[in-house]
Amino acid sequence: MITLIVDGDFIMEDRAKIEAKSQQGATGDGNDIIIEAGSLSLSNKSFITAEARQKSTGNPGKITITVKDKIEITGLSSAIKTQIDQDAGNQQTLEESAADITITARSLSIKDGGRIEASTRGKIKAGDVTINTTDFVDISEVWVNSDQTQKRESGLFTQTRNGAEAEGGRIEITTKSFRLSDGALLDAKSESDFRGGDIKIDADEVKVTDGAKIIATSQKSRGGDITLDSDTLTVNNSEISASTADTGTAGNVEVKAKDSVLITGTLPDNPISPSLPEDPKSPAGIFAQATEGGTAKNVTIETDELTVEKGARIAVSGVPLTEQGFPEPELDENERGEAGKLTIEAESLTLDNGQLVAATGKNPTNNEEAATIDIDVPGVIILDNNSLILADATGNDVDGGNITIEGGVLVALPLNNQDKGSDIFANAQDGDGGKINITLQGLFNLNVLEDTNAFIGSDGKIDPSLAFQNNSSEIAALSFSGGQSGTVTRDITNSAQDSEILPTSIVDPSALIVANCPRSGKVAVDELGEFIVTGRGGLPPSPLDPITQQSVLVDWVTIDTGEETIEEATSTPTPDVSYLPMRGKRRAANTPTPARPKKKIVEAQGWTVGEDGTIILTAEPNTGIPKSNWYNPRSCGSKG
């Protein structure tokens, strides 16, 4: 065992190294490495490693690092790693696990090609990488040589390499803030016939930006799962993906973000430096995908507010997709895989030039819910700026997927149909169309297509994306070649098909407000018009406040004359009488109301002064000589 305890800073630079290896052909286990320090820094090709060399029958040791402050790993070949070489390791003598890397610190920073990695080519699984920090984990930048012909991403890696006889290790991160940026990677990869490792992140804030990727990949085997548990998740010009590039099965992606998920932008084609390409084309997003005949698994997102915008995409796909989100045309049979299921549970959903896609090249085998999209949003769903919800099928006799939307209100924009609309499709190229089931409180501006005319181009050929490019918003579940059309079922509590589109121009209120002063006399009220409020709830405090249902209701009352009311109330109060906040009293039940002449309430036209100096407003104008006003209102003819 190698144990290093440093009270202050522990600095490793200029190819410094700490190694614990079981040599080639050795029979014993390698040693553990334990480091405790105030802080730790690795730079300029310095590394810490535990390794079981080729054909060693022993197992490698573990690496455990605990620091009070920060850990920094910077530069090409600067790394903390464990490795199991070909034919190395001994499962029979393995008591718990080997080759694990455990790091505990206030913060962890990895950049410019630095790495933490655990891999296996041997007979035992790769080690797990476990990171625990109280403040943050920040992984960024790609190392690039001077002529930009080689690159090395910063990141965390676990791998089961080609020829390995065991699984890959897990990556687990627990922190307050997790940031992955500038082409950096979290990568759990399987190149062997054994399962790849899982990736799990538990943080208050997760940001994946500027070409960074969180990926769990496989070839012939089952890929690892990706699980993110946070308050907020931001994926900006980046990717979170569980995929298989061969006949294997991709893993699942599960996101639980209490507050919000924002997925935005496009993914750089080949980010080899922090300076990203000027013309990125691939959508950023969250994916479970199979690109060469394998099987994609599921994507599940639970959050309060989900936004997919600026060309980004969430997809479960068994086939390669175009930039618009549709299956690429003329695929070979070995390029057609099986899609998984996409599940969205959110309080609100906004697609602003965003896509939700489930596209399959095979009919489902073990997964009856393959190529389906389930959306449960109690609040508002907005489809804007050429957005798409698609469950598509390509291939001979492959049936379209299913889409289920439940919740509050769905609005497809723009309402004026002057820009490109947004669509919901469950079509099939050759098989039967899918099923679309919509259960909502309201549905706005989506028309159902009953035939394929909108998908026929000027050359007479079917183009699945053609209707997506027009100015209207549509729903379709069709078959383009010989199959049966699917079904579109709508259960709408408040149908909005006949709703009126209100003008968006601002009204000039100056023409609606009287600008002149009234003439004197009773006719003034009739000349100026009236504003009447009917009911007992009143008006909100301002035009910006909603009309609420919390107004206090009181019984209707009659108002006695002022003098009688005051005398009765002050001289002979009755205990069981409830007084209202006005001059008057509740009239006892069954007491007849005396007939009174109807009086018209008019605007005050004059005033007089009582004996006690009280000013009294009157309905009749003053007959004396009027005094000059201290202020002349605009448009009034009086002169001071």
N, C-alpha and C positions, 0 to 999 in steps of 0.2 A: 504494500500500500504506500502511496505517495501522499503525504499530508503537508500542506503549506499553510501557515498561519501568519498573517501580516497585519499589524495594527493599522497601518496607514494605507497609502496607495501601492498597488502591485502593478508595475508597468513591465510589459513584454514588448520589445521592439527589435527591428533589424534581425529577423529570422530566429528569434528566440523560440525555444520549444520545450515542452514537457511531454514525455512519452511514457506509456505503460503498454508493453507488447508481449504477447506470447509468441515466441519465435517459430519459424517454419518447421513443422513436424513435431513441435513440442507437445508434451502431454499435460502440462499443468495449466491452470487458469491464469490469466493476466491480472495485474493489480488494479485496484481502484485508485482514482485520483480525487483528493479532497482539498479544496482551497477555501480559506476563510480570510477576508481582507476588508479594508475600508472601502476600496474601489479596485476595479480591474480594467486594464487597458491592453489590447492586443493590436499591433500595427506592423506594417511592412513585412508581411509573410511570416509572422509569428503564429504559433499554433499550440494547442493542447490536444493530445490524442490518446485514445485507448484502442488497441487493435489486437485481433486474433489473426495471425499470419496464415498463409496458405497451408492447408493440410494439417494445421494444428488441431489436436484433439481436445485442447482446452478452450475455455470461453473467455472473452475479453472482460475487462473490468468496467466499472461505471465511472462517470465523471460527475462530481457534485461540487457546485460552486455557490458560496453564500457570501454576499458582500452587503455592507451597510448602506452604501451609496449607489454608484452607477457602474455599469459594465459597458465598455465600448470596444467594438471589433471593427477595424477599419482597414481596407485595402485588399488587393489581390492576395489570395492564399492565406490570409489571416483567418483563423478558424478554430472552432472547438468541435471535435468530431470523434465518433466511434465507428469502427469498421470491422466487419467480419469477412475475411477473404474466402476465396473459392475452397470448398471442401473443409472449411474450418468450422470449429464449434462442436459441441457434444450435447445433444439434447438429453441424453440419459443422466448426465451429471449436472444439468442445469437445475438449480434449486428454485430460484424465483425468476429473475430475468437478468440479462446481461446487456452491456453496451448502452445503458440508459444515460441520458444527459439531463441533469436537474439543475436549474439556475434560479436563485432567489436574490432579489436586489430591489433597490428603490426604482431604478430605471434600467432599460437595456436599449442601446443604440447600435445598429449594424448598418454600415454603408460602404459604398465604393468597392463592392465585390467581397466584403466580409461574409462569413457563413457560420451557421451551426448546423451540423448534419450527422445523421446516423444511417448507415447502410449495411446491407448484407448481400454477399454472394454465396454464403455458406449454408450450413445445416440448421442454424437457429435464426430466429426472427431478428430483424433490425431493432436497435434500441428505440425507446421512446424519448422524445424531446419535450420536457416540461419546463415552462417558463412561468414564474410567479413574480410580479413586480407590483409595488404599491402605487406608482405614479403612471408610468407609460412604457410602451414598447414601440420603438420607432425604427423601421427598416426602410432604407432608401438607396437609390442610385445603382447604376450598373458600371462596373469597371470596363473600360474600352482601351485597347492599345492605341499607339500613336497614329497609325494609319487606318484605324477603325475597321480592321478586318477580324478582330477577335473581341469577344465580350465575356463577361462573367457577372451574373446577377448576384446581388446581395440577397440573403434570405435564410429561411429555415427549411431543411430538407430531410425527408426520410425516404429510403428507397429499398426495394427488393429487386436486385439486379438480375439480368438474364442469367439463367442457370442456377439461381438460388433455390434452396429447398425449404424456404420458410417465408413467412409473411413480412410485410413492412411494418415499421413502427408508427406510433401515433405522434401527432403534434398537438400539445395542449397548452393554451396560453390563458392566464388569468391576470388581468390588469385593469387599471382605471381607463386608460386611453390606449387604443391600438391603432397605429398608423403604418400603412404600407404604401410606398409611393415611388415614382420615377423608375418604373420597370423592375422593381424588386419582386421576389417570389416567396410564397409559401407553397411547397410542393411535396405531396405525398404520392410517390410513384411506384407502380408495379410493372416491371419488365418481365417477370417470370410467370409461372403458372399459379402463383400463390397471391392471396389477397393483398391489396395495397393498404397502407395505414390510413387512419381517420385524421381529420383536422377538426379541432374544437377550440373556439375562442369565446371567452366569457369576459366582457368588458362593458363599461358604461357607454363608451363611444368607440365605434369602429369606422375608420376611414380607409378606403382603398382607392388610390388616385393616380392619375398620370401614367397609365400603362402598366400598373402593378397587377399581379395575378395571385389569386388563391386557387390552387388547382389540385385535384386528386385524380390521377390518371391511371389507366390500366390498358393492357393489350389483350392477352388471352384470358385473364382472370377477372375476378370481381374487384372493382375499384373501391377505394375508401369513401366514407361519407364525410360531408362537411357540415358542421353545426355551428351556428353563430347565435349567441345569446347576448343581447345588448339593449340599451335604451334607444340608441340611434345607429343607423347604418347608412353610410354614403359610399356609393360606387360611382366614381367619376372618371370616365375614359379608361375604365379598367374592367376586370373580369373575375367572377367567382364561378368555377366550373368543376363539375364531376363528369368525367368523360372516359370513353374507351375508343381507341384508334384501331381496333381489330375486332375479333369475334367475341371479346369479353363483354362484361356487364358493368356499366358505369355505376358509381355510387349515388346516394341521395344527397340533396342539398336542403337543409332546414334552417330557416331564419326566423328567430323570434326577437323582434325589436319593439319594446314597449311603446315608444313614442312615434318613430317615423323611420321609413326606408326611402331613400332617394337614389334612383339609378338614372344616370344621365350621360349623354355623349356617345362617342365612338372610340374604338380601340385602335391604337397605332398598329400598323402592319408589322413592324419589326423594330421595337424600341431598343436600340443598342446604346442609347445615351440619354441623359436627362433632357436633351433637346429633341423633342418628339417630331415625327414627320409632319409636314404641312398638310398632307392630304390623307388622313386616316379614313378607312372605309368600313371596317368591321364594327358591328354594333357592340358597344359595351353592354354588360349585363350579368345576369345570373343564369347558368345553364346546367342541364343534365343532358348529355348528348352522346350519340353513337354515330360515327361517321363512316365506318367501313363494315357494315353488316352486323354490328353488335347490338346490344340492348341498352337503351337509356333508361334510367330510373326516374325518380320523382323529385320535384321541387315544391317545397311548402314554405309559404311566407305568412307570418302572423304579425300584424302591427296595427297601430292606430291610424297612421296616414301613410299611404303608399303612392309614390310618384315615379313614373317612368317617362322620360322626356328626351328630346333632342336626339332621336334615332336609337335610343337604347332599347334593350329587349330582355324579356324573361322567357326562356324557352325550354321545353323538353322535346328533343328532336332525335329521330332515328335516321335523318338524311341531312346532307349539307343544305344550307339555306341561302337564298339570295339576300341582297341588302334590304329588299323590301319585306323579307320575312317568309317568302314562299319557297317550296322545295325547288332546288335547281333542276332544270329540264334535262331529259335524256340521260338519266343516271343508269350506270351498270347495275346488274343485280347484286353484286357484292358491295355496292355502296348503299344499299337499302337496309336500314336497321329498324328496330322497333322503338317507338317513343314511349315515354312514361306518362305520368300524370302531373298536372300543374294545379296546385291548390292555393287560392288567395283568400285570406281572412283578414279583413281590415274594416275600420270604421269609415274610411273614405278612400277612393281610388281615382287617381288622375293619370290619364295617358295623354301626353302632349307630344305628338309625333313619337309615340312609344308603341311597343308591340308585346302582346302575350301570345305565344305560339306553342302549339303541340302538333308536330308534323311527323308522320310515320311512313315507312316504306314497306312495312309488313303488317299483316293482321296479328292481333295479340295472341300470344301462346299461353303463358301462365298468368298474365296480368289482364284481367277483363276490363280494367279501367285505363288501358293504354290509350295514348293520344287523346286524353280528355282534359278539359279545363273546368274547374269548379271555382266559382267566384261568389263569396258571401260578404256583402258590404251593406250593412244596415243604413248607412248614410247616403252620400251622393257619389255616383260614378260619372266621370266626365271623360268623353272621348273627343279629342280635339286635334286639329292640325295633322290630318292624314294618319291617324292611329289605327291599330289593327288588333282584333282578337281573332285568332285563326286556329282551327283544328282541322288539319288538312291531311290527305292521304294521296300517295303516289305509288304506282305499281299495279300490276295486273290483279284485278279482283280485290284490291285492298280498299276497305270501306273507310269512309270519313270518320273523324273523331266526333266526340260529343262535347257540347258546351252547356254548362248550367250556370245561370246568373240569378242570384236571389238577393233581395235587400230593399233598399229605399228607392231612389230615383236615378235613372240613367238618362244622360243628356249627350247627344252627339252634336258636335259643333263643326263648322259654323252653321248657324240657323239660316243664313241667307243663301246657302248653297253657291256662293261665289268663289270659294276656295275649295281645295280638295277635301272631300268628306272623309269620314271614318267608318270602318266596316266591321261586321261580325260574320265570319264565314266558317262553315263546316262542310267543305266540299270534298269530292273525290275525283281523281283523274279518270279512273276506270271502274272502280267499285261503286257501291251505293253511297249516297250522301249521308252525312251524319245527322245527329239530332241536336237541336238548339232548344233549350227549355229556359224561359225567362219568367220569373215571378217577382214583380216589383210593385211599388206604390205608384210609380209614374214612369213613362217612357216617352222620350221626346226626340223627334226628328230622325227616326230610323224606319225605312221602308223595306218591305219584304220582296225579294226578287223571286218570281215564280218560274223563270226559265233562264236559259243560258245566254240570251241575246246580249246582255251587257258584257259578256266575256268573249265575244267573237270580234276579232280584229278585222281590219280592212281587207286582209288577205283571206278571210273566211276561216281562219284557224282559231282554235280555242287558246286563249291566254288567261290562265288563272288569276293573274294580277291586274287584268285590264279594268275590271270594275272598281278596283282599288284606286285607280288613277283618275276617276271622274270627280265631279264636284258634288255628288250626292252621297248620303250616308245610307248604307244598306245592310240587310241581313239576308243570308242565303245559305241553304243546305242542299246542294245540287250535285248531280253526277254529270261529268262532261263526256262520258263515252260508254253508253250502253247500260249503265246501272240505273237503279231506281233513285229518284230524288229523295232526299232526307225530309225531315219534318222540322217546322218551326212552331213552337207552342209558346204563346204569350198569355200570361195571367196578370193583368194590369188592374190594380184597384182603381186608379184614377187615370183614365185614358187621356192622352194629350194629343191625339191625332188631329183634332179640330181646333187646337189652341191657336190664338192669334199672336203673330209675331209683332211685338211692340216696336215703335220707332226708336232708333238709338240716338237721334239728334236731340240736343238740349233745347228745351223750351225757354224762350225769352220771357221772363215773368213781368217785365216792365209794362207790357201791353195788357196785362191781366189785373193790374192794380190801379184803383182810382187815384188820379193825381191832383184833382181839383177839390176845393173846399165846398161843402154843401151850402145851399141857400138857407137862410133862417126860416124857421117855421116847421110845422109838422110834416110837410112834404119832403123834407130832407131825407128821411129814412127810405121812403119809396124811391127816391131818385138814385140813391147809392146802392140799393140792393141789400141782400141779407146773407148771412152765414149761419146755418142752423145745424146743430148737433143733436141727433135723436138717440135716445138710449140712456143707460145708467152707468156705462163704463168710462165715459169721458175720453179724452185724448191722451196720447203719450206725451211725456215732457217735452220732446222735440221730434221733428220729422224723421230723425235718424234712429229713434228708439222704436222697438217693436210694440205692437198692441198686445198687452198681456191679458191673461185670464184671472188676474189676482185682485181685481177691484172689489172693494168691500160693498156688499149689497145691503141697503137699509130699507125699511118699510116706507111706503109713501106716506106723506103727512099733509095736513092742511095748516095754513098759517093764520093764526088769529091776528086781529089788529094789535098794534104795538102796545097801547096803553093797557088794554084788558089783559094781555098776556103777561106783562110785567107785574101787574097788580096781583094776579092769581099766583104767579110763580113765586112772588116774594112774601105774600101774606099767608097763603094756605097751601104750602107744598104738599103734594101727595106722594107717599113713599114709593108706590108701585109705578110711577110714571117715569119713563126713560126719555131724557131730553136729547135732541139732536144738536149738533154744533151749528145752530142757527136760532134766530128769534122765533120761537114757536114751541108748541108742545104736541105730544102724541095725543090724538083724539081717541077717547075710549071706544072700544068696539060697540057696535049697534047704536052709536050716537048719531042721529041724523045730522047731515051737514047743512047748515042754513044756506038758503039761496042768496047768492050775491051777484050783483051786476058784474058783467064781464068788463074788465079793464084792459085796454091795450097798452102794453109797455112800449114806450118810444124813447128815442135818443134824447138826452137832456138838451134843452134849447136855451135855458137861462138859469139864473141863480139869484138867491136872495139871502139876507142875513137875518137870523132869528134874534130874539131879545137877548139870549145868552151869548151871542156872537157866533153861533154855529152857522156855517155856510150850508144852505139847502139848495140842491139842484132841483130845477122845475122843468115841467114839460112845455111851458109857455115861455116865449122869449121875453126878455126885459123890455119894458116900454119906455124906460128912462134913457138918458143920453149915455151911450156906451163909452166906456173908458178905452183908451188905446191899449192894444196888446203890446206886451214887452217884446214879443217876437212875432214877426210876420211869416207865416208858413208860405212855402213856395206855391205859386199860382193863385194866392189869395189877393183880392183886390183892395183890402183895407190898408190904409196908410197910417203909420204911427206918428 
